[in-house]
Amino acid sequence: MNKCIQLEDLGKKDYKETWDYQEALFKGIVDSKIKNRRDNTQLATNNYFLFVEHPHVYTLGKSGDFSNLLLSEEELQKKGATFYKINRGGDITYHGPGQIVGYPILDLDNFFTDIHKYLRFLEEMIILTLADYGLKAQRSDGETGVWLDVGTPFARKICAMGVRASRWVTMHGFALNVNADLGYFDNIIPCGIRGKAVTSLNVELGVDHVDETEIKNKLLTHFKTLFEAEFI
């Protein structure tokens, strides 16, 4: 079992380019697993963790409803945003500047073969990170992701999640609003859930800007503990 994870911060990168890169890493792991099974070998498989910030983009999961995008193609262009229908779970979400996006591309055979547990651990990483800033974040029953004030009229989502897994290899991941322009969420029904707000960490803390490098370091610390992993 290889619990070492190759960490890469891609900086600001186009969504489609990043998706293609994820797919290539994902395919490399799957191909290694197929080769191990075919040749009856036990060669170590790789794990990756990508950080990235995307230009304005809306993505729709494979089971999502296109009507949850409230913009025409012309309006998308005016807002400088793009749109992709992709192969993760979940409905529609937004990515953009001021948002920390993380894509763990892991062979779960190196950790545990349980997708439910995997998602809960990703949520726990976010919950623990927000607790470092004095915020009580929670899960919301039946709604993957991380929320504040669950069960009240003021419930609001701060982190969206959507993953794909095949042969116990994961891709896609989470999007944590840190210094996000929340106006872009007005153009969708986020995650297909009506009547619930979206928030960002800087808004919750009442500051203009939160140090995103500091947030990334905290996320990695909690991820490392939860997954009993090492970053290289």
C-alpha positions as CSV (number, residue, x, y, z in Angstrom):
1,M,0.0,0.0,0.0
2,N,1.4,3.4,-1.1
3,K,0.2,6.2,1.2
4,C,2.5,8.8,-0.3
5,I,0.6,11.5,-2.3
6,Q,2.2,13.7,-4.9
7,L,1.1,17.3,-4.2
8,E,0.9,19.8,-7.1
9,D,-0.4,23.4,-7.0
10,L,-1.4,24.3,-10.5
11,G,-2.1,27.9,-9.7
12,K,-4.8,29.5,-12.0
13,K,-5.6,27.1,-14.8
14,D,-8.4,26.6,-17.3
15,Y,-11.0,24.1,-16.3
16,K,-10.8,21.9,-19.4
17,E,-7.0,21.7,-19.3
18,T,-7.2,20.7,-15.7
19,W,-9.9,18.1,-16.4
20,D,-7.7,16.6,-19.1
21,Y,-4.8,16.5,-16.8
22,Q,-6.9,14.8,-14.1
23,E,-8.0,12.2,-16.7
24,A,-4.5,11.5,-17.7
25,L,-3.4,10.9,-14.0
26,F,-6.5,8.9,-13.3
27,K,-5.9,6.7,-16.4
28,G,-2.3,6.1,-15.4
29,I,-3.4,4.7,-12.0
30,V,-6.2,2.6,-13.5
31,D,-3.8,1.2,-16.2
32,S,-1.3,0.3,-13.4
33,K,-4.0,-1.6,-11.6
34,I,-5.1,-3.5,-14.7
35,K,-1.5,-4.4,-15.4
36,N,-1.0,-5.7,-11.8
37,R,-4.1,-7.9,-12.1
38,R,-3.1,-9.1,-15.6
39,D,0.5,-9.9,-14.7
40,N,-0.2,-11.0,-11.1
41,T,2.2,-8.3,-9.8
42,Q,1.8,-5.9,-6.9
43,L,3.6,-2.8,-8.2
44,A,2.8,0.4,-6.2
45,T,0.2,2.7,-7.7
46,N,0.5,6.5,-7.5
47,N,-1.7,9.0,-5.7
48,Y,-2.0,12.7,-6.5
49,F,-3.5,15.8,-4.9
50,L,-4.0,18.9,-7.1
51,F,-4.8,22.4,-5.9
52,V,-6.1,24.8,-8.6
53,E,-8.0,28.0,-9.1
54,H,-10.2,28.2,-12.1
55,P,-11.4,31.1,-14.2
56,H,-15.2,31.6,-14.0
57,V,-16.8,28.3,-15.0
58,Y,-20.0,26.3,-14.4
59,T,-19.9,22.5,-14.4
60,L,-22.8,20.1,-14.4
61,G,-22.5,16.6,-13.0
62,K,-23.6,13.5,-15.0
63,S,-26.9,13.3,-13.1
64,G,-27.5,17.1,-13.1
65,D,-30.4,19.1,-14.5
66,F,-29.4,21.5,-17.2
67,S,-32.2,23.8,-16.2
68,N,-30.3,24.6,-13.0
69,L,-28.1,26.8,-15.2
70,L,-30.0,30.1,-15.4
71,L,-27.9,31.7,-18.2
72,S,-28.0,31.5,-22.0
73,E,-24.8,30.9,-24.0
74,E,-24.7,34.6,-24.8
75,E,-25.1,35.6,-21.2
76,L,-22.3,33.2,-20.2
77,Q,-20.0,34.9,-22.7
78,K,-20.9,38.4,-21.3
79,K,-20.0,37.2,-17.8
80,G,-16.7,35.8,-19.1
81,A,-17.7,32.3,-17.9
82,T,-17.6,28.9,-19.6
83,F,-19.8,25.8,-19.1
84,Y,-19.0,22.0,-19.1
85,K,-21.1,18.9,-18.6
86,I,-18.7,16.5,-16.8
87,N,-18.4,13.0,-15.4
88,R,-18.5,13.6,-11.7
89,G,-21.5,13.0,-9.4
90,G,-23.6,15.9,-8.2
91,D,-25.5,18.7,-10.0
92,I,-24.3,22.1,-11.0
93,T,-21.7,24.2,-9.3
94,Y,-19.5,27.2,-10.0
95,H,-15.7,27.6,-9.8
96,G,-13.9,30.8,-10.0
97,P,-11.2,33.1,-8.5
98,G,-11.1,33.2,-4.7
99,Q,-12.1,29.5,-4.5
100,I,-9.8,26.7,-3.4
101,V,-10.4,23.7,-5.6
102,G,-8.8,20.4,-4.6
103,Y,-8.7,17.2,-6.7
104,P,-7.5,14.1,-4.9
105,I,-6.7,11.5,-7.5
106,L,-6.2,8.5,-5.2
107,D,-6.1,4.7,-5.5
108,L,-8.3,3.9,-2.5
109,D,-6.9,0.4,-2.4
110,N,-4.0,2.3,-0.8
111,F,-6.3,3.6,1.9
112,F,-9.7,2.1,2.3
113,T,-12.3,0.9,-0.3
114,D,-15.3,2.8,0.8
115,I,-16.6,5.8,-1.3
116,H,-19.0,6.9,1.5
117,K,-16.1,7.0,4.0
118,Y,-14.0,8.9,1.4
119,L,-16.6,11.6,1.0
120,R,-17.1,11.9,4.7
121,F,-13.4,12.3,5.2
122,L,-13.3,15.1,2.6
123,E,-16.1,16.8,4.4
124,E,-14.3,16.3,7.8
125,M,-11.2,17.9,6.4
126,I,-13.2,21.0,5.5
127,I,-15.1,21.0,8.9
128,L,-11.8,20.8,10.8
129,T,-10.2,23.6,8.8
130,L,-13.2,25.9,9.3
131,A,-13.1,25.1,13.0
132,D,-9.5,26.5,13.0
133,Y,-11.2,29.8,12.2
134,G,-13.9,29.5,14.9
135,L,-16.7,28.4,12.6
136,K,-18.9,25.4,13.3
137,A,-19.4,23.8,10.0
138,Q,-21.6,20.7,9.5
139,R,-22.9,18.1,7.1
140,S,-26.5,18.3,5.9
141,D,-28.4,15.0,5.6
142,G,-28.7,13.9,2.0
143,E,-26.7,16.9,0.7
144,T,-23.0,16.2,0.1
145,G,-20.7,19.1,1.0
146,V,-20.2,21.4,4.0
147,W,-22.7,23.9,5.4
148,L,-23.2,26.5,8.2
149,D,-26.3,26.8,10.3
150,V,-27.7,23.5,9.2
151,G,-31.4,23.0,10.1
152,T,-32.1,26.8,10.3
153,P,-33.6,29.3,7.8
154,F,-30.0,30.6,7.5
155,A,-28.4,27.4,6.2
156,R,-25.7,28.2,3.7
157,K,-23.2,26.1,1.8
158,I,-19.5,27.0,2.0
159,C,-18.0,23.9,0.2
160,A,-19.3,21.9,-2.7
161,M,-18.2,18.3,-3.5
162,G,-18.5,15.9,-6.4
163,V,-16.4,12.9,-7.2
164,R,-16.0,10.2,-9.7
165,A,-14.6,6.7,-8.9
166,S,-13.8,3.7,-11.0
167,R,-11.8,0.6,-9.9
168,W,-11.4,2.5,-6.5
169,V,-9.6,5.4,-8.2
170,T,-11.0,8.8,-7.5
171,M,-11.0,12.1,-9.4
172,H,-12.7,15.6,-9.1
173,G,-13.2,16.7,-5.5
174,F,-14.1,19.8,-3.5
175,A,-14.5,23.5,-4.0
176,L,-14.1,25.7,-0.9
177,N,-15.3,29.3,-1.1
178,V,-12.6,31.4,0.6
179,N,-12.6,34.8,-1.1
180,A,-15.2,34.0,-3.8
181,D,-17.4,36.4,-5.7
182,L,-20.8,35.0,-4.5
183,G,-22.7,36.9,-7.2
184,Y,-21.8,34.2,-9.7
185,F,-23.8,31.7,-7.7
186,D,-26.9,33.8,-8.6
187,N,-26.8,32.4,-12.1
188,I,-27.4,28.8,-11.0
189,I,-29.4,26.7,-8.6
190,P,-26.4,25.5,-6.7
191,C,-26.2,21.7,-6.6
192,G,-29.8,21.8,-7.7
193,I,-31.0,22.8,-4.2
194,R,-33.5,25.7,-4.2
195,G,-33.9,28.2,-1.4
196,K,-30.5,27.7,0.3
197,A,-27.7,30.3,0.3
198,V,-24.0,30.1,-0.5
199,T,-21.3,31.8,1.5
200,S,-17.6,32.3,1.5
201,L,-15.0,32.3,4.4
202,N,-14.1,35.9,4.1
203,V,-17.8,36.9,4.4
204,E,-18.2,34.7,7.5
205,L,-15.1,36.2,9.1
206,G,-16.1,39.7,8.1
207,V,-12.8,40.4,6.4
208,D,-11.8,41.5,2.9
209,H,-9.4,38.7,2.3
210,V,-8.3,35.4,3.8
211,D,-4.8,34.0,3.2
212,E,-5.4,31.1,0.8
213,T,-1.9,29.6,1.3
214,E,-2.7,29.3,5.0
215,I,-6.0,27.6,4.2
216,K,-4.3,25.1,1.9
217,N,-1.7,24.2,4.5
218,K,-4.5,23.6,7.1
219,L,-6.4,21.5,4.6
220,L,-3.4,19.4,3.9
221,T,-2.6,18.9,7.6
222,H,-6.1,17.6,8.3
223,F,-6.2,15.5,5.1
224,K,-2.8,13.9,6.1
225,T,-4.2,13.0,9.5
226,L,-7.5,11.6,8.3
227,F,-6.0,9.5,5.5
228,E,-2.8,8.6,7.4
229,A,-0.9,9.8,4.3
230,E,2.3,11.6,3.5
231,F,2.7,14.4,0.9
232,I,5.7,14.4,-1.4
